[in-house]
Amino acid sequence: MVTLAPELPGSTAAIRRFRDAEVVVAVGHTDATYEQTSRAIAEGVTVGTHLFNAMRPLHHREPGPVLALLQDPRVTLELIADGVHVHPALVQAVIEAAGPDRVALVTDAAAAAGCPDGSFRFGPQRLDVVAGVARVHGTATLAGSTATMDRLFRTVAALASDPDQGLAAAVRMASTTPARALGFGHVGSLRSGLDANLVVLNQELQVQAVMANGDWVSES
C-alpha cells in the first residue's frame, strides 16, 4: 500500500500507475479539497490513511478529504482509535456511519510503543512520550502513537451500547476489514485453508496467547 496526497502535481498519474500495478492506493497526509479527494477515489484510491489525522479537517464550507472518504463505499477508513488521536465519540460516529466492514483499526505506532515514558528517536525527529502520548520534542504535535492493537481493540469494543455487538465489530475492524483492504485472502478470518493466526483474549480482553502460522508464540 502507498499513501499519497492527491493535491500534489502528478498524483493522478501516480494513482493510475499504482492501480495498474495492483498496489493499494490510500489518501493521507494531505491538504486536499473534497473535490480533489473525490477525483482521486474515482481514479482508484480505496483507503483513507488514519482518518482525521494529518489531513485537512472537516469544515462545513470545505469538507475536505474526510467527507469524501467517508461517503464513498469503496473506501476503507483507517482509524487510530487509541483515545488520543481521535475522540471516542467521533470514532463511534464513523463506525456507525460506515460500518465495521469499512473501518480498519491502525495503531500508527512509533518506536516508543509498549515502552515507558521517555525520549525516543523517530527518524530524524526526537519524540517525548509523556503519559503514554508521543509528541515531537518541544511541541504539542502528535508523532505516531504508543498504542498496541489490543489497546485499540479494547477501546472500540467498549464504545458500543451492546457489548456483544461491540466485540463482534471490533473483531472485524482488527482483522477481516484490514485484510480485505490490503487484498490479503489468506489471513483475516478463521477458515479452513487460511493461515492459522489468532490471538486469545481473556474476559477483560487482555492478550493471553498468540498463534502465528499454526505455532504458539512464546513470550521470549
C-alpha positions as CSV (number, residue, x, y, z in Angstrom):
1,M,0.0,0.0,0.0
2,V,1.1,3.5,-0.7
3,T,-0.3,6.8,0.7
4,L,-0.3,10.0,-1.3
5,A,-1.7,13.5,-1.2
6,P,-4.0,14.0,-4.3
7,E,-3.5,17.8,-4.4
8,L,0.2,17.4,-5.4
9,P,1.3,17.5,-9.0
10,G,1.5,14.1,-10.7
11,S,-0.8,12.4,-8.2
12,T,-3.4,11.3,-10.8
13,A,-0.7,9.7,-12.9
14,A,0.7,8.0,-9.8
15,I,-2.6,6.7,-8.7
16,R,-3.2,5.1,-12.2
17,R,0.4,3.7,-12.2
18,F,0.0,2.1,-8.8
19,R,-3.5,0.9,-9.6
20,D,-2.4,-0.8,-12.8
21,A,0.4,-2.5,-10.8
22,E,-2.2,-3.8,-8.3
23,V,-0.8,-1.6,-5.5
24,V,-3.4,-0.4,-2.9
25,V,-3.6,3.4,-3.0
26,A,-4.5,5.5,0.0
27,V,-5.2,9.2,0.6
28,G,-3.4,10.7,3.6
29,H,-1.0,13.3,4.9
30,T,-3.0,15.7,2.7
31,D,-4.4,19.1,2.4
32,A,-6.7,18.0,-0.5
33,T,-10.1,19.5,-1.1
34,Y,-13.3,17.5,-1.2
35,E,-13.3,17.6,-5.0
36,Q,-9.6,16.6,-5.3
37,T,-10.2,13.6,-3.0
38,S,-13.3,12.5,-4.8
39,R,-11.4,12.6,-8.1
40,A,-8.6,10.5,-6.5
41,I,-11.2,7.9,-5.4
42,A,-12.6,7.8,-8.9
43,E,-9.1,7.1,-10.2
44,G,-8.6,4.1,-7.8
45,V,-8.0,5.2,-4.2
46,T,-9.5,2.6,-1.9
47,V,-8.2,3.6,1.6
48,G,-8.1,6.6,3.8
49,T,-4.9,6.7,5.9
50,H,-5.7,7.3,9.6
51,L,-8.8,9.4,9.0
52,F,-8.8,12.9,10.6
53,N,-5.1,12.8,11.5
54,A,-2.6,14.5,9.2
55,M,-5.2,15.7,6.8
56,R,-7.3,18.9,6.2
57,P,-10.0,19.0,8.9
58,L,-13.7,18.7,8.2
59,H,-15.3,22.2,7.7
60,H,-18.9,23.0,6.9
61,R,-17.9,25.1,3.8
62,E,-15.0,22.9,2.7
63,P,-15.5,19.3,3.9
64,G,-12.1,18.3,2.6
65,P,-10.9,14.7,2.3
66,V,-12.7,13.4,5.4
67,L,-16.2,13.6,4.0
68,A,-15.2,12.4,0.5
69,L,-13.6,9.3,2.0
70,L,-16.4,8.7,4.5
71,Q,-19.1,9.0,1.8
72,D,-17.7,6.5,-0.7
73,P,-18.5,2.9,0.0
74,R,-15.4,1.8,-2.0
75,V,-13.1,3.3,0.6
76,T,-11.8,1.6,3.8
77,L,-11.3,4.1,6.6
78,E,-8.3,3.7,8.9
79,L,-8.8,4.9,12.5
80,I,-6.2,5.4,15.3
81,A,-8.7,4.5,18.0
82,D,-6.4,4.9,20.9
83,G,-8.5,7.6,22.7
84,V,-5.9,10.2,21.9
85,H,-5.7,10.8,18.1
86,V,-9.5,10.8,17.6
87,H,-12.2,11.5,20.1
88,P,-14.0,8.3,21.1
89,A,-17.4,9.8,20.2
90,L,-16.1,10.6,16.7
91,V,-14.7,7.1,16.4
92,Q,-18.1,5.6,17.2
93,A,-19.8,8.0,14.8
94,V,-17.6,6.9,11.9
95,I,-18.2,3.2,12.8
96,E,-21.9,3.8,12.8
97,A,-21.9,5.8,9.6
98,A,-19.6,3.5,7.6
99,G,-20.0,0.1,9.4
100,P,-17.2,-2.1,10.8
101,D,-16.7,-3.7,7.3
102,R,-15.3,-0.3,6.2
103,V,-13.3,0.7,9.3
104,A,-9.8,-0.7,9.9
105,L,-8.1,-0.2,13.2
106,V,-4.5,1.0,12.9
107,T,-2.0,1.8,15.7
108,D,0.3,4.2,13.8
109,A,2.7,3.0,16.4
110,A,6.2,4.6,16.7
111,A,9.3,3.1,18.2
112,A,8.0,4.1,21.7
113,A,5.1,1.6,21.5
114,G,5.0,-0.5,24.6
115,C,7.8,1.4,26.3
116,P,7.6,3.6,29.4
117,D,7.6,7.4,29.1
118,G,10.8,9.0,27.9
119,S,12.7,10.3,24.9
120,F,12.9,8.4,21.6
121,R,14.0,8.8,18.0
122,F,11.6,8.7,15.2
123,G,13.6,9.0,12.0
124,P,15.4,12.4,12.3
125,Q,13.0,13.6,15.0
126,R,13.1,13.4,18.7
127,L,9.9,12.3,20.5
128,D,8.9,12.9,24.0
129,V,6.5,10.4,25.5
130,V,4.5,11.8,28.5
131,A,1.6,9.8,30.0
132,G,1.8,7.4,27.1
133,V,1.4,10.1,24.4
134,A,4.1,10.7,21.9
135,R,4.8,14.2,20.6
136,V,7.5,15.9,18.6
137,H,10.1,17.3,21.1
138,G,9.2,20.7,22.3
139,T,5.8,20.8,20.6
140,A,2.2,19.7,21.0
141,T,2.3,17.8,17.7
142,L,1.4,14.1,17.9
143,A,4.0,11.8,16.5
144,G,2.6,8.4,15.9
145,S,1.3,6.5,18.9
146,T,2.5,4.3,21.6
147,A,-0.6,2.1,21.4
148,T,-0.7,-1.6,20.5
149,M,-3.6,-3.3,18.7
150,D,-5.0,-4.9,21.8
151,R,-5.5,-1.4,23.3
152,L,-7.4,-0.2,20.3
153,F,-9.4,-3.4,20.3
154,R,-10.5,-2.8,23.9
155,T,-11.2,0.8,23.2
156,V,-13.6,0.2,20.2
157,A,-15.2,-2.8,21.8
158,A,-16.3,-0.7,24.8
159,L,-17.9,2.1,22.6
160,A,-21.0,0.2,21.5
161,S,-24.1,0.2,23.7
162,D,-24.4,-3.6,23.2
163,P,-21.2,-5.4,24.4
164,D,-21.7,-8.4,22.2
165,Q,-22.2,-6.2,19.1
166,G,-19.2,-4.1,20.1
167,L,-17.0,-7.1,20.4
168,A,-18.1,-8.6,17.1
169,A,-17.5,-5.2,15.4
170,A,-14.0,-4.9,17.0
171,V,-13.0,-8.3,15.7
172,R,-13.9,-7.3,12.1
173,M,-12.2,-4.0,12.3
174,A,-9.0,-5.5,13.7
175,S,-8.8,-8.5,11.3
176,T,-11.2,-9.1,8.4
177,T,-11.6,-5.5,7.2
178,P,-7.8,-4.6,7.1
179,A,-7.0,-7.9,5.4
180,R,-9.6,-7.3,2.7
181,A,-8.5,-3.7,2.3
182,L,-4.9,-4.9,1.5
183,G,-6.2,-7.7,-0.8
184,F,-4.9,-10.5,1.5
185,G,-7.1,-13.5,1.0
186,H,-5.0,-15.9,3.2
187,V,-5.5,-14.1,6.5
188,G,-8.1,-12.1,8.4
189,S,-10.6,-14.8,9.5
190,L,-10.6,-18.4,10.9
191,R,-11.5,-20.6,8.0
192,S,-10.1,-23.8,6.5
193,G,-7.2,-23.1,4.2
194,L,-6.2,-19.8,5.7
195,D,-3.1,-19.0,7.7
196,A,-3.7,-20.1,11.3
197,N,-3.1,-16.7,13.0
198,L,-5.1,-15.9,16.1
199,V,-5.0,-14.0,19.4
200,V,-6.5,-15.4,22.6
201,L,-8.0,-12.9,25.0
202,N,-9.5,-13.2,28.5
203,Q,-12.7,-11.7,29.7
204,E,-11.0,-8.3,30.2
205,L,-9.8,-8.5,26.6
206,Q,-6.2,-8.8,27.7
207,V,-3.9,-10.9,25.5
208,Q,-3.3,-14.4,26.8
209,A,-1.7,-16.2,23.9
210,V,-0.8,-15.7,20.2
211,M,-0.6,-18.2,17.4
212,A,1.3,-17.3,14.2
213,N,1.1,-19.7,11.2
214,G,-0.1,-22.5,13.4
215,D,2.6,-22.2,16.0
216,W,2.1,-20.7,19.5
217,V,4.4,-17.7,20.1
218,S,6.4,-17.7,23.3
219,E,6.9,-14.5,25.3
220,S,10.6,-14.8,24.9
